[in-house]
Amino acid sequence: MYFAYGFGNSFTFPFSIGATTLLMVGQPLAEAVLDTVETFKTNRNFWVADPLHCSSSRKFSQDKGSLVAAAIVSAAEILSEDVYNAWKHLTGHGSTELSHIYLSNQLDDHRMGAAGARVPGYEIRLVTPDGEPVEPGEEGAMLIRGHSSAPCYWNRAEKTSETMRGDWMATGDRFVERDGYYYFLGRTDDLIKVSGQWVWPMEVERCLNEHPDVHECAILAHELEDRRITLRAVVKLRDGAVHGDVQTRILCATT
């Protein structure tokens, strides 16, 4: 039985005929999602990340119960280190559109921060914004090809044309490959062009978050009066940190 929620009107069902699909009714709170899994014993689950975060602190029968026997596909955000450590023996990177993982760490070779190496049966390409192959060690948008790919999105011809490019599927994710392992760098639509260069906001956020005075931050695109685009940082400092122009200059220097 398949259990999907949290993907709006972008459902894709590349599954075999005869499979039972369960769509959750009502607000998909994390506890309600986990209750549904235990009640209906769903074995293929397509979720956003909240239930997995919740499952880390929830006790299941027989050590996570039916979740252990299930395949769980989580999307839309990066999982925390705690969730990774709790589930790493079952972890792979895939997508609803392919109904399978196409990157996976190995039982004897888990590389922290890596989505994994290519799963046999799938082909992977990293390309530039112009669609050209990237050089070794360079980041690029990930394209996937495999026989489990969905043919289309339901009633969304424009989205189908954007994502399904012949035999290849555009994931919308940016990766870099090192020694056969792929590391996630963010979404392709997160890029902001500043002074003619594409900038990844999350990279700037990571630099700021490394400063001991920063509790959290967000980087936004900001349009100047002359229509040029620059970046603006919204920063929340930790309790006790000093505010003011000096702190602002220090944080600017870290990026």
C-alpha positions as CSV (number, residue, x, y, z in Angstrom):
1,M,0.0,0.0,0.0
2,Y,1.3,3.5,-0.9
3,F,0.8,6.4,1.4
4,A,1.4,9.9,0.0
5,Y,0.8,13.4,1.4
6,G,2.3,16.8,1.5
7,F,3.1,17.3,-2.2
8,G,0.2,19.6,-3.2
9,N,-1.1,19.0,-6.7
10,S,2.1,17.6,-8.0
11,F,1.4,13.9,-7.4
12,T,3.0,11.4,-9.7
13,F,2.2,7.7,-9.5
14,P,4.6,5.6,-11.6
15,F,3.5,2.5,-9.7
16,S,2.3,-0.9,-10.9
17,I,-1.4,-1.5,-11.7
18,G,-3.2,-3.0,-8.8
19,A,-1.3,-1.2,-6.0
20,T,-3.5,0.4,-3.3
21,T,-2.9,4.1,-2.7
22,L,-3.8,5.8,0.6
23,L,-4.3,9.5,0.6
24,M,-4.5,11.1,4.0
25,V,-7.6,13.2,4.9
26,G,-7.3,16.1,7.2
27,Q,-4.3,18.1,8.5
28,P,-1.1,16.0,8.1
29,L,0.4,16.5,11.5
30,A,3.4,14.4,12.2
31,E,1.8,12.3,14.9
32,A,-1.3,11.7,12.7
33,V,0.9,10.5,9.8
34,L,2.8,8.0,12.1
35,D,-0.6,6.8,13.5
36,T,-1.8,6.2,9.9
37,V,1.3,4.1,9.1
38,E,0.9,1.9,12.2
39,T,-2.9,1.5,11.5
40,F,-2.7,0.6,7.8
41,K,0.8,-0.9,7.7
42,T,1.7,1.1,4.6
43,N,4.9,-0.1,3.0
44,R,5.7,2.8,0.6
45,N,5.5,6.2,2.1
46,F,6.0,9.6,0.4
47,W,6.3,12.5,2.9
48,V,7.9,15.7,3.8
49,A,10.4,15.5,6.6
50,D,8.3,16.3,9.7
51,P,7.2,12.7,10.5
52,L,10.8,11.5,10.4
53,H,11.9,14.2,12.8
54,C,8.9,13.2,15.1
55,S,9.8,9.5,14.8
56,S,13.2,10.1,16.4
57,S,11.5,10.8,19.8
58,R,8.6,8.4,19.4
59,K,8.6,4.7,20.5
60,F,7.3,2.2,18.0
61,S,6.5,-1.5,18.6
62,Q,9.5,-3.7,17.7
63,D,11.9,-0.8,17.3
64,K,10.0,1.6,15.1
65,G,7.5,-1.0,14.2
66,S,6.0,-0.8,10.7
67,L,8.4,2.0,9.7
68,V,11.3,-0.5,9.7
69,A,9.5,-2.7,7.2
70,A,8.5,0.3,5.1
71,A,10.2,2.4,2.4
72,I,10.0,6.1,3.3
73,V,10.6,8.8,0.7
74,S,11.1,12.2,2.3
75,A,11.4,15.4,0.3
76,A,11.3,19.2,0.3
77,E,13.9,19.8,3.0
78,I,17.2,18.5,4.3
79,L,17.0,16.0,7.2
80,S,18.8,16.9,10.4
81,E,21.9,15.0,11.6
82,D,19.9,13.4,14.4
83,V,17.4,11.9,11.9
84,Y,20.3,10.8,9.7
85,N,22.0,9.0,12.5
86,A,18.7,7.3,13.6
87,W,18.0,6.0,10.1
88,K,21.3,5.9,8.3
89,H,21.3,2.1,8.0
90,L,18.1,2.5,5.8
91,T,19.0,5.8,4.0
92,G,19.1,6.5,0.3
93,H,18.3,9.6,-1.9
94,G,15.5,9.4,-4.4
95,S,12.4,11.1,-5.6
96,T,8.6,10.5,-5.9
97,E,9.0,10.9,-9.7
98,L,11.3,7.9,-9.8
99,S,9.6,5.9,-7.0
100,H,13.1,4.7,-6.0
101,I,16.4,5.8,-4.6
102,Y,19.1,6.5,-7.1
103,L,21.8,7.5,-4.7
104,S,22.8,5.6,-1.6
105,N,25.5,5.2,1.0
106,Q,26.7,1.7,1.6
107,L,26.4,-0.2,4.8
108,D,30.2,-0.2,5.3
109,D,30.8,3.2,3.8
110,H,28.6,6.0,5.1
111,R,30.0,9.4,4.3
112,M,28.6,12.2,6.4
113,G,27.0,14.9,4.3
114,A,26.8,12.7,1.2
115,A,23.5,11.6,-0.4
116,G,25.4,8.6,-1.6
117,A,26.8,6.9,-4.7
118,R,24.9,6.0,-7.8
119,V,22.6,3.1,-7.5
120,P,23.0,0.4,-10.2
121,G,20.3,0.8,-12.9
122,Y,20.3,4.6,-12.8
123,E,22.4,7.1,-14.8
124,I,23.3,10.5,-13.4
125,R,24.5,13.7,-15.1
126,L,25.5,17.0,-13.6
127,V,25.0,19.9,-16.0
128,T,25.5,23.7,-16.0
129,P,22.5,26.1,-16.3
130,D,23.1,25.9,-20.1
131,G,22.7,22.1,-20.0
132,E,26.4,21.4,-20.6
133,P,28.3,18.7,-18.6
134,V,30.2,20.1,-15.7
135,E,33.9,19.6,-15.2
136,P,35.1,17.0,-12.6
137,G,34.7,18.5,-9.1
138,E,32.3,21.2,-10.3
139,E,28.7,21.6,-9.0
140,G,25.8,21.1,-11.4
141,A,22.1,20.4,-11.7
142,M,21.3,16.7,-11.4
143,L,19.6,14.8,-14.2
144,I,18.5,11.2,-13.6
145,R,17.6,8.4,-16.1
146,G,16.1,5.1,-15.1
147,H,13.2,2.7,-16.0
148,S,11.1,3.6,-12.9
149,S,10.6,7.2,-14.0
150,A,7.1,8.6,-14.1
151,P,5.9,9.6,-17.6
152,C,4.2,12.8,-16.5
153,Y,2.6,14.9,-13.8
154,W,-1.2,14.6,-13.6
155,N,-2.8,17.5,-15.5
156,R,0.4,19.6,-15.4
157,A,1.7,19.7,-18.9
158,E,4.0,22.7,-18.3
159,K,5.6,21.0,-15.2
160,T,6.0,17.8,-17.2
161,S,7.8,19.6,-20.0
162,E,10.1,21.3,-17.5
163,T,11.0,18.2,-15.6
164,M,10.7,15.2,-18.0
165,R,13.3,15.9,-20.7
166,G,13.2,12.9,-23.0
167,D,14.6,9.9,-21.0
168,W,16.1,12.2,-18.4
169,M,14.4,13.7,-15.4
170,A,15.5,17.1,-14.1
171,T,15.6,16.9,-10.3
172,G,16.0,20.6,-9.6
173,D,18.8,19.7,-7.2
174,R,22.4,20.9,-7.2
175,F,25.1,18.4,-6.4
176,V,28.9,18.0,-6.6
177,E,30.5,14.6,-7.1
178,R,33.6,13.6,-5.1
179,D,35.1,10.1,-5.5
180,G,31.8,8.7,-6.8
181,Y,29.7,10.2,-4.0
182,Y,27.3,13.0,-4.5
183,Y,26.9,16.0,-2.1
184,F,23.7,18.1,-2.1
185,L,24.2,21.8,-2.4
186,G,20.7,23.2,-2.7
187,R,18.0,23.8,-5.2
188,T,18.6,25.2,-8.7
189,D,15.8,27.7,-8.3
190,D,17.5,29.2,-5.1
191,L,20.3,30.8,-7.1
192,I,20.5,34.6,-7.2
193,K,22.6,36.5,-9.8
194,V,24.7,39.2,-8.2
195,S,27.1,41.3,-10.3
196,G,26.9,38.7,-13.1
197,Q,27.6,35.7,-10.8
198,W,25.2,33.1,-9.6
199,V,25.2,33.0,-5.8
200,W,23.8,30.2,-3.6
201,P,22.1,31.8,-0.6
202,M,22.5,28.7,1.6
203,E,26.3,28.9,1.2
204,V,26.3,32.4,2.6
205,E,23.9,31.3,5.4
206,R,26.2,28.5,6.3
207,C,29.1,30.9,6.6
208,L,27.1,33.2,8.9
209,N,25.8,30.3,11.0
210,E,29.4,29.3,11.8
211,H,29.9,32.5,13.7
212,P,29.4,31.9,17.5
213,D,27.2,34.9,17.9
214,V,24.6,33.9,15.3
215,H,21.6,31.9,16.3
216,E,20.0,31.7,12.9
217,C,19.9,33.7,9.6
218,A,18.3,34.0,6.2
219,I,19.7,35.4,3.0
220,L,17.3,37.2,0.6
221,A,17.6,38.8,-2.8
222,H,17.3,42.6,-2.5
223,E,16.7,45.0,-5.5
224,L,18.5,48.3,-5.3
225,E,17.0,51.6,-6.6
226,D,19.0,51.2,-9.8
227,R,17.4,47.7,-10.3
228,R,20.6,45.8,-9.5
229,I,20.3,42.8,-7.3
230,T,22.3,42.3,-4.2
231,L,21.9,40.1,-1.0
232,R,20.4,41.1,2.3
233,A,21.0,39.1,5.5
234,V,18.4,38.8,8.2
235,V,20.3,37.6,11.3
236,K,19.1,36.7,14.8
237,L,21.9,36.9,17.3
238,R,22.3,34.6,20.3
239,D,21.3,35.8,23.7
240,G,24.1,38.0,25.2
241,A,25.7,38.8,21.8
242,V,26.6,42.5,21.2
243,H,24.5,44.3,18.6
244,G,25.6,47.3,16.5
245,D,27.7,48.4,13.6
246,V,30.8,46.7,14.8
247,Q,29.0,43.4,14.9
248,T,27.6,44.0,11.4
249,R,31.0,44.6,10.0
250,I,32.4,41.5,11.6
251,L,29.6,39.3,10.2
252,C,30.0,40.9,6.7
253,A,33.7,39.9,6.9
254,T,32.8,36.3,7.6
255,T,31.0,36.0,4.2
